[in-house]
Amino acid sequence: MFSTSFSRLFTLCSALASLSVGLAAPHARRAQIPSGPKFVIYTDAQIGDGSSVLPPLDQIQGFNVVNMAFLLTSGPADQVAKWAALPADQRQQLKQQYNSAGVSLVVSAFGETEHPTSQDPTTVANNLAQFVLNTDLDGIDIDYEEFELVVQQPGVGEAWLTTLTQTLRQQLPQGQFILSHAPVGPWFQPTFCPGGCYITVDKNVGSLIDWYNIQFYNQSPSPGYEDCNTLLNSAGGSSIFEIQKNGVDVNKLVIGKPGTTADITNGGFIDPATLGTCVQQAVQGGWNAGVMAFQFPHADTNWITAVKGSSFAA
């Protein structure tokens, strides 16, 4: 009797253990995460005739992260909606194909049309994380753009982003999933926001964030970021090396630029060849974070090849 009962108990425990492992598997898997500089391409606009979900690999050689835009609190939109609509096996095949080529697939949340701060950050974060887990992605990028709120309500946006980031990391563990943020350059300027903007966010949860895709555009007339000096050295506290002096890890500061003037509304374009000279200066100054482009198809293999030049090791 004892041995039979024990055998049944062992069988039951084994079954429960197997179930537990199965439930934990999505969190335990390891995403594709670039180990060196990050070369990030956003994709929001329609690709070709609209049937494609991702930029073709042969047109984005030189990039190692694709940020699909955008995931809203109301659900996926634009390229993200197309990704979500694919059959699961097709998503998994695409992920394997792009990961094998050294490219991570990330979803970008919010964007300029979304003002999520009125919603509970824990609920929002849990929903965002679940989308990543359910749709076979390598991580998430937070493109938070509540410009009026951060000036008019000191500390509110910073606290919201802090809780959002902490909750995301509970669901998407560091080292297993990518978590980047995409703030505008001036948000790293100490006096720009009464609550500190991303200087505060970085102090609170910077250790949980893999890197920042900094939008060094749409900020004219000042600082503009339309030459190497304002991009790297002197922009009222928000250039690359000024942000470093403000206490942020310089190798988390990915330089974000538009592919062409068609991708922006308020300045910040630098032609790829000139941007390449800025990148070279930055590397010589000890920076090695990488470059972000908004967006495909205006930024492509030719664009990133010109920007990289010979600044980064192959």
Phi, psi and chi 1 to 4 in degrees:
 res  aa     phi    psi   chi1   chi2   chi3   chi4
   1 MET       -  -46.4  168.3  104.1   51.6      -
   2 PHE   -62.4  -45.2  176.7   80.2      -      -
   3 SER   -66.3  -37.6   60.1      -      -      -
   4 THR   -66.1  -44.0  -57.9      -      -      -
   5 SER   -63.8  -41.9  -61.4      -      -      -
   6 PHE   -62.6  -40.9  180.0   82.3      -      -
   7 SER   -61.8  -42.9  175.8      -      -      -
   8 ARG   -65.8  -39.9  -71.4  173.8  178.1  168.8
   9 LEU   -63.6  -42.0  178.8   61.1      -      -
  10 PHE   -62.9  -42.3  179.8   82.3      -      -
  11 THR   -61.7  -42.8  -58.4      -      -      -
  12 LEU   -63.9  -45.1  176.0   60.2      -      -
  13 CYS   -63.1  -39.2  -71.2      -      -      -
  14 SER   -63.5  -41.0  -62.2      -      -      -
  15 ALA   -64.2  -42.4      -      -      -      -
  16 LEU   -65.2  -38.8  -71.2  172.4      -      -
  17 ALA   -63.7  -42.0      -      -      -      -
  18 SER   -62.7  -40.6  -61.9      -      -      -
  19 LEU   -63.5  -41.7  177.2   60.2      -      -
  20 SER   -61.8  -44.6  176.0      -      -      -
  21 VAL   -62.1  -40.8  169.5      -      -      -
  22 GLY   -62.5  -40.2      -      -      -      -
  23 LEU   -69.3  -32.4  -69.5  172.6      -      -
  24 ALA   -82.5  -14.7      -      -      -      -
  25 ALA   -54.4  -44.3      -      -      -      -
  26 PRO   -58.5  -34.0  -23.7   34.7      -      -
  27 HIS   -79.4  -28.1  -60.9  -93.8      -      -
  28 ALA   -82.1  -19.6      -      -      -      -
  29 ARG   -66.4  152.7   70.5  179.0  175.8   84.5
  30 ARG  -105.8  123.2 -174.0  170.0  -69.2  -88.8
  31 ALA   -79.7  167.6      -      -      -      -
  32 GLN   -77.8  114.9  173.4   83.1   17.5      -
  33 ILE  -127.5  118.9  -56.1  175.6      -      -
  34 PRO   -59.9  135.4  -20.2   31.6      -      -
  35 SER   -89.2  -21.3   58.4      -      -      -
  36 GLY  -111.0 -145.1      -      -      -      -
  37 PRO   -58.1  146.9  -22.9   33.3      -      -
  38 LYS  -100.3  126.1  -43.9  -54.9 -174.2  -80.7
  39 PHE  -118.2  101.9  -59.7  105.4      -      -
  40 VAL  -109.0  130.2 -176.9      -      -      -
  41 ILE  -118.9  125.3 -179.0   72.5      -      -
  42 TYR   -86.2  146.6  -80.0   78.4      -      -
  43 THR  -134.0  112.4  174.4      -      -      -
  44 ASP  -127.2  -41.7 -177.2   33.6      -      -
  45 ALA   -69.9  156.7      -      -      -      -
  46 GLN   -58.6  138.1  177.4  174.3  -60.2      -
  47 ILE  -100.0  119.2  -60.7  172.1      -      -
  48 GLY    58.3 -127.0      -      -      -      -
  49 ASP   -82.6    2.7   63.1    4.1      -      -
  50 GLY    96.8   -4.5      -      -      -      -
  51 SER   -84.3  -20.2   60.0      -      -      -
  52 SER   -84.9  142.0  -63.3      -      -      -
  53 VAL   -96.3  -37.7  175.7      -      -      -
  54 LEU  -120.4  150.1  -63.8  170.1      -      -
  55 PRO   -61.0  135.5  -20.4   31.8      -      -
  56 PRO   -58.1  139.6  -22.9   33.4      -      -
  57 LEU   -57.7  -37.5  -79.8  169.3      -      -
  58 ASP   -71.1  -11.8   62.7   -7.8      -      -
  59 GLN  -100.7   -2.6  -64.3 -178.5   37.7      -
  60 ILE  -129.4   25.9   56.7  167.1      -      -
  61 GLN   -59.4  133.5  -70.0 -178.7   18.8      -
  62 GLY   107.2  -20.3      -      -      -      -
  63 PHE   -93.7  149.2  -71.0  100.5      -      -
  64 ASN  -126.4    5.7   55.5   19.1      -      -
  65 VAL  -141.2  130.7 -179.2      -      -      -
  66 VAL  -108.3  121.5  171.6      -      -      -
  67 ASN  -101.9  107.2  -81.7    4.1      -      -
  68 MET   -80.3  134.5  -72.3  178.9  -86.4      -
  69 ALA  -121.5  144.4      -      -      -      -
  70 PHE  -128.8  151.6  -76.4  101.1      -      -
  71 LEU  -100.7  118.6  177.4   58.3      -      -
  72 LEU  -102.3  167.1  -51.2  178.6      -      -
  73 THR   -65.5  -22.4   55.8      -      -      -
  74 SER   -85.5   -8.8   58.2      -      -      -
  75 GLY   133.2  179.9      -      -      -      -
  76 PRO   -72.4  146.2   25.1  -32.9      -      -
  77 ALA  -133.2  165.5      -      -      -      -
  78 ASP    51.6 -129.4  -56.7  -24.1      -      -
  79 GLN   -65.8  -29.2  -67.5  -55.0  104.4      -
  80 VAL   -66.7  -38.3 -178.2      -      -      -
  81 ALA   -62.8  -37.9      -      -      -      -
  82 LYS   -66.9  -39.5  -67.0  178.8 -179.4  178.2
  83 TRP   -62.8  -45.9  174.6 -101.0      -      -
  84 ALA   -64.3  -28.6      -      -      -      -
  85 ALA   -79.8  -12.8      -      -      -      -
  86 LEU   -68.5  148.8  -68.5  175.0      -      -
  87 PRO   -60.0  147.9  -20.8   31.7      -      -
  88 ALA   -56.4  -41.6      -      -      -      -
  89 ASP   -66.5  -32.8   60.5  -18.1      -      -
  90 GLN   -70.7  -39.7 -170.7  173.7  -11.7      -
  91 ARG   -60.4  -43.7  -74.8 -161.7  -55.0  -94.7
  92 GLN   -65.0  -38.4  -69.2  160.0    6.9      -
  93 GLN   -65.0  -43.1  -70.1  169.9    5.5      -
  94 LEU   -64.6  -42.8  -77.9  169.7      -      -
  95 LYS   -60.2  -45.3 -176.6  179.1 -174.3  -55.9
  96 GLN   -62.0  -40.9 -177.4  176.4   13.9      -
  97 GLN   -62.7  -47.4  178.4 -172.3    2.4      -
  98 TYR   -73.1  -40.4  -82.0   70.1      -      -
  99 ASN   -61.8  -40.0  -75.6  177.7      -      -
 100 SER   -63.8  -26.7  -63.9      -      -      -
 101 ALA   -88.0    4.8      -      -      -      -
 102 GLY    84.2   20.0      -      -      -      -
 103 VAL  -113.8  125.6  178.6      -      -      -
 104 SER   -87.5  147.1  -55.6      -      -      -
 105 LEU  -112.8  118.6  -61.1 -179.5      -      -
 106 VAL  -127.7  147.9  172.5      -      -      -
 107 VAL  -102.2  137.0   63.4      -      -      -
 108 SER  -102.3  129.4 -174.9      -      -      -
 109 ALA  -102.5  145.7      -      -      -      -
 110 PHE    82.6  -93.9  -51.4  141.5      -      -
 111 GLY    83.9 -178.2      -      -      -      -
 112 GLU   -67.7  -22.1   66.0  176.6  -11.9      -
 113 THR   -88.6   -7.5   62.9      -      -      -
 114 GLU  -109.2  127.9  174.0   92.0  -65.9      -
 115 HIS  -119.0   89.6  -67.9  171.0      -      -
 116 PRO   -89.8   -4.2   33.3  -35.1      -      -
 117 THR   -64.7  -21.1  -44.8      -      -      -
 118 SER   -72.0  -12.8   60.6      -      -      -
 119 GLN   -98.0  156.3  -58.6 -178.2   49.4      -
 120 ASP   -64.2  123.2  176.0   65.3      -      -
 121 PRO   -66.0  -31.5   23.3  -33.3      -      -
 122 THR   -67.4  -45.2  -60.2      -      -      -
 123 THR   -63.1  -45.2  -59.1      -      -      -
 124 VAL   -59.6  -47.5  171.6      -      -      -
 125 ALA   -61.9  -42.9      -      -      -      -
 126 ASN   -62.6  -39.1  -76.5  -31.0      -      -
 127 ASN   -67.6  -41.9  -70.7  -21.3      -      -
 128 LEU   -62.7  -45.9  -63.1  179.4      -      -
 129 ALA   -62.8  -39.9      -      -      -      -
 130 GLN   -63.9  -35.0 -161.8   58.6   53.2      -
 131 PHE   -63.0  -44.0 -177.0   87.7      -      -
 132 VAL   -58.4  -47.2  171.4      -      -      -
 133 LEU   -66.9  -37.4  -64.8  169.5      -      -
 134 ASN   -77.5  -22.0  -72.4  -11.8      -      -
 135 THR  -118.7   22.3   60.2      -      -      -
 136 ASP    63.2   45.3  -51.5  -66.9      -      -
 137 LEU  -107.0  161.1  -68.6  166.5      -      -
 138 ASP   -88.5   -8.9  -68.0  -52.8      -      -
 139 GLY   161.8 -165.1      -      -      -      -
 140 ILE  -141.0  147.0 -169.0  161.1      -      -
 141 ASP  -119.1  131.6  173.5   68.2      -      -
 142 ILE  -101.6  107.0  -58.2  -58.1      -      -
 143 ASP  -104.6   80.0 -178.2    8.2      -      -
 144 TYR   -90.9  125.8  177.8   86.8      -      -
 145 GLU  -136.4   47.4  -60.0 -167.4   20.4      -
 146 GLU   -89.3   79.6  -67.2 -135.4   35.0      -
 147 PHE   -67.9  -41.2  -60.6  114.1      -      -
 148 GLU   -71.4  -41.3  -67.5 -176.7    2.8      -
 149 LEU   -60.1  -44.2 -179.1  140.9      -      -
 150 VAL   -68.1  -20.3  -63.5      -      -      -
 151 VAL   -90.0  -40.5  173.5      -      -      -
 152 GLN   -86.1  -23.7  -63.3  173.1    1.2      -
 153 GLN  -127.1   79.5  -60.1 -178.0   47.4      -
 154 PRO   -54.6  130.4  -24.9   34.0      -      -
 155 GLY    87.0  -18.5      -      -      -      -
 156 VAL   -68.7  -51.1  172.6      -      -      -
 157 GLY   -64.6  -39.0      -      -      -      -
 158 GLU   -63.1  -43.4  -68.1   87.3  -14.6      -
 159 ALA   -66.4  -39.8      -      -      -      -
 160 TRP   -62.9  -46.3 -166.9   89.8      -      -
 161 LEU   -65.9  -33.9  -75.5  165.9      -      -
 162 THR   -63.3  -49.7  -65.2      -      -      -
 163 THR   -65.0  -41.9  -59.8      -      -      -
 164 LEU   -56.9  -47.6 -178.9   88.0      -      -
 165 THR   -65.9  -44.2  -58.8      -      -      -
 166 GLN   -60.3  -41.7  -68.8  168.3  -26.2      -
 167 THR   -70.3  -40.3  -53.1      -      -      -
 168 LEU   -58.7  -41.9  -76.9  169.2      -      -
 169 ARG   -68.9  -26.6  -91.4  -61.1  178.3 -139.2
 170 GLN   -65.7  -33.7  -68.6  170.0    8.0      -
 171 GLN   -92.0  -29.6  -57.5  -63.9  -35.0      -
 172 LEU  -124.5   80.9  -54.2  172.8      -      -
 173 PRO   -57.6  145.9  -23.1   33.5      -      -
 174 GLN   -63.2  138.7 -158.3  155.9   20.9      -
 175 GLY    88.2  -15.9      -      -      -      -
 176 GLN  -110.4  -26.2  -63.9 -180.0   28.3      -
 177 PHE  -140.0  150.2  -67.0   90.3      -      -
 178 ILE   -80.4  137.2  -68.1  168.1      -      -
 179 LEU  -136.3  106.6  173.0   53.3      -      -
 180 SER  -117.1  161.8   60.1      -      -      -
 181 HIS  -124.1  156.8  -77.9 -133.0      -      -
 182 ALA  -129.6   64.8      -      -      -      -
 183 PRO   -77.1  161.3   29.4  -35.1      -      -
 184 VAL   -78.7  154.6  -65.2      -      -      -
 185 GLY   -52.6  -49.6      -      -      -      -
 186 PRO   -60.6  -17.8  -27.4   36.8      -      -
 187 TRP   -71.0   -6.0  -79.7    2.5      -      -
 188 PHE   -99.7    2.3  -76.0  102.3      -      -
 189 GLN   -83.3  123.3 -177.7 -179.8  -28.3      -
 190 PRO   -56.3  -32.2  -26.2   35.1      -      -
 191 THR   -99.5    2.8   59.5      -      -      -
 192 PHE   -71.0  -43.7 -171.6   86.2      -      -
 193 CYS  -113.5  135.4  -59.9      -      -      -
 194 PRO   -56.9  -30.8  -23.9   33.6      -      -
 195 GLY   -93.6    0.3      -      -      -      -
 196 GLY    97.1  -12.3      -      -      -      -
 197 CYS    46.2 -128.3  -83.0      -      -      -
 198 TYR   -79.7  -11.2  -97.2   82.2      -      -
 199 ILE   -63.7  -42.6  -65.2  -65.7      -      -
 200 THR   -69.6  -44.3  -61.7      -      -      -
 201 VAL   -59.3  -43.3  171.7      -      -      -
 202 ASP   -64.7  -39.9 -174.8   72.5      -      -
 203 LYS   -64.2  -37.8  -72.1  177.6 -179.8  176.3
 204 ASN   -75.5  -47.7  -69.0  -12.8      -      -
 205 VAL  -138.5   17.7  -71.2      -      -      -
 206 GLY   -57.2  -31.2      -      -      -      -
 207 SER   -67.2  -18.2   62.9      -      -      -
 208 LEU   -92.6  -11.0  -57.3 -180.0      -      -
 209 ILE   -99.6  128.9  -62.2  169.6      -      -
 210 ASP   -72.1  -43.2  -68.3  -48.1      -      -
 211 TRP  -164.9  168.8   69.4   83.5      -      -
 212 TYR  -113.7  121.9  -62.1  104.5      -      -
 213 ASN   -86.3   86.6  -64.5  -53.2      -      -
 214 ILE   -78.8  127.6  -55.4  179.0      -      -
 215 GLN   -83.2   93.8  -61.1  180.0   54.2      -
 216 PHE   -91.4   58.7  -74.1  112.6      -      -
 217 TYR  -161.8  170.9   48.8   88.3      -      -
 218 ASN    59.0   34.0  -73.3  -21.9      -      -
 219 GLN  -127.5   25.0  -56.5  -60.4  -42.8      -
 220 SER   -78.1  154.4  -70.6      -      -      -
 221 PRO   -83.4  -19.5   30.8  -36.2      -      -
 222 SER  -138.4  131.6  178.7      -      -      -
 223 PRO   -84.8  -14.0   29.6  -34.5      -      -
 224 GLY    82.5  -49.5      -      -      -      -
 225 TYR    56.5   40.7  -50.6  113.0      -      -
 226 GLU  -104.1    9.6  -66.8 -176.4  -17.1      -
 227 ASP  -146.1  169.1   56.6   64.1      -      -
 228 CYS   -64.7  -33.9  -65.2      -      -      -
 229 ASN   -66.3  -49.2 -173.6   50.7      -      -
 230 THR   -72.0  -27.2   53.3      -      -      -
 231 LEU   -72.2  -38.0 -179.7   60.9      -      -
 232 LEU  -107.5  -36.0  -57.6  179.6      -      -
 233 ASN  -122.8  -34.0  -57.6  -53.6      -      -
 234 SER  -147.3   97.0 -179.3      -      -      -
 235 ALA  -143.5   43.8      -      -      -      -
 236 GLY    66.6   22.6      -      -      -      -
 237 GLY   107.4    0.3      -      -      -      -
 238 SER  -122.5   14.8   64.5      -      -      -
 239 SER   -80.9  170.3   65.6      -      -      -
 240 ILE   -53.5  -53.9  -73.9  -69.5      -      -
 241 PHE   -78.8  -19.8  -68.2  115.1      -      -
 242 GLU   -71.9  -39.8  -72.0  175.5  -49.0      -
 243 ILE   -62.1  -39.6  -63.5  171.8      -      -
 244 GLN   -58.4  -43.7 -179.7 -174.7   22.8      -
 245 LYS   -65.2  -24.4  -68.8  176.2 -177.3  177.0
 246 ASN   -78.7    0.1  -63.9  -23.7      -      -
 247 GLY   105.6    7.5      -      -      -      -
 248 VAL   -98.2  139.0 -176.5      -      -      -
 249 ASP   -57.4  118.0 -177.7   -7.5      -      -
 250 VAL   -62.9  -27.6   71.8      -      -      -
 251 ASN   -88.6   13.9  -75.4  -42.9      -      -
 252 LYS  -106.0   -0.3  -74.4 -171.6  176.1 -176.8
 253 LEU   -96.9   85.5  -53.1  179.4      -      -
 254 VAL   -77.6  127.4  172.8      -      -      -
 255 ILE   -76.9  116.0  -66.6  173.6      -      -
 256 GLY  -102.3  130.6      -      -      -      -
 257 LYS  -141.0  153.9  -79.8  -66.5 -179.5 -178.3
 258 PRO   -76.1  151.6   29.4  -35.9      -      -
 259 GLY   -66.3  -45.1      -      -      -      -
 260 THR  -144.9  176.5   68.2      -      -      -
 261 THR   -65.4  -18.6   54.7      -      -      -
 262 ALA   -68.9  -17.0      -      -      -      -
 263 ASP   -95.6    6.3  -64.1  -52.9      -      -
 264 ILE  -136.0  167.3   51.5  175.6      -      -
 265 THR  -120.7  -14.3   57.7      -      -      -
 266 ASN  -149.6   52.8 -166.3   26.3      -      -
 267 GLY    79.5  172.4      -      -      -      -
 268 GLY   112.9   -1.1      -      -      -      -
 269 PHE   -75.8  136.0  175.6   74.9      -      -
 270 ILE  -129.7  131.2  -60.3  179.0      -      -
 271 ASP   -62.6  149.8   71.4   85.6      -      -
 272 PRO   -55.6  -39.8  -25.7   33.6      -      -
 273 ALA   -65.3  -44.2      -      -      -      -
 274 THR   -66.4  -41.7  -58.8      -      -      -
 275 LEU   -59.0  -35.0 -178.3   56.7      -      -
 276 GLY   -60.1  -36.6      -      -      -      -
 277 THR   -69.9  -34.3   65.7      -      -      -
 278 CYS   -64.8  -43.5  -58.3      -      -      -
 279 VAL   -62.2  -41.3  165.6      -      -      -
 280 GLN   -61.6  -42.8 -175.5  176.7   37.5      -
 281 GLN   -62.1  -40.5  -68.8  176.1   33.6      -
 282 ALA   -63.8  -43.9      -      -      -      -
 283 VAL   -61.1  -42.1  170.2      -      -      -
 284 GLN   -64.3  -24.8  -68.8  169.7  -11.4      -
 285 GLY   -87.8    1.4      -      -      -      -
 286 GLY   103.8    5.3      -      -      -      -
 287 TRP   -91.9  143.9  165.1   94.3      -      -
 288 ASN  -151.7   30.1 -164.4   45.0      -      -
 289 ALA   -75.8  -40.3      -      -      -      -
 290 GLY   123.1 -172.1      -      -      -      -
 291 VAL  -136.2  140.2  178.1      -      -      -
 292 MET  -116.2  144.1  172.7  -89.1  -80.4      -
 293 ALA  -126.7  134.7      -      -      -      -
 294 PHE  -117.4  107.3 -171.7   86.6      -      -
 295 GLN  -156.5  171.4   61.1  175.6  -41.3      -
 296 PHE   -68.5  141.7 -176.0   82.7      -      -
 297 PRO   -93.4   -2.1   34.8  -36.8      -      -
 298 HIS   -66.2  -31.0  -63.7  145.4      -      -
 299 ALA  -103.6  128.3      -      -      -      -
 300 ASP  -149.5 -160.2   56.3    9.9      -      -
 301 THR   -58.1  -43.8  -64.0      -      -      -
 302 ASN   -62.4  -40.9  -67.8  -27.6      -      -
 303 TRP   -62.3  -52.9 -171.3   95.1      -      -
 304 ILE   -69.7  -30.5 -165.8   62.3      -      -
 305 THR   -63.3  -42.6  -60.3      -      -      -
 306 ALA   -66.9  -39.4      -      -      -      -
 307 VAL   -69.5  -42.4  170.9      -      -      -
 308 LYS   -67.0  -41.5  -77.6 -176.6  176.3 -179.5
 309 GLY    53.5 -129.9      -      -      -      -
 310 SER  -110.7   20.8   58.8      -      -      -
 311 SER   -75.0  -25.4  -63.7      -      -      -
 312 PHE  -117.2  142.0  -61.3   93.3      -      -
 313 ALA   -63.8  146.0      -      -      -      -
 314 ALA   -66.7      -      -      -      -      -
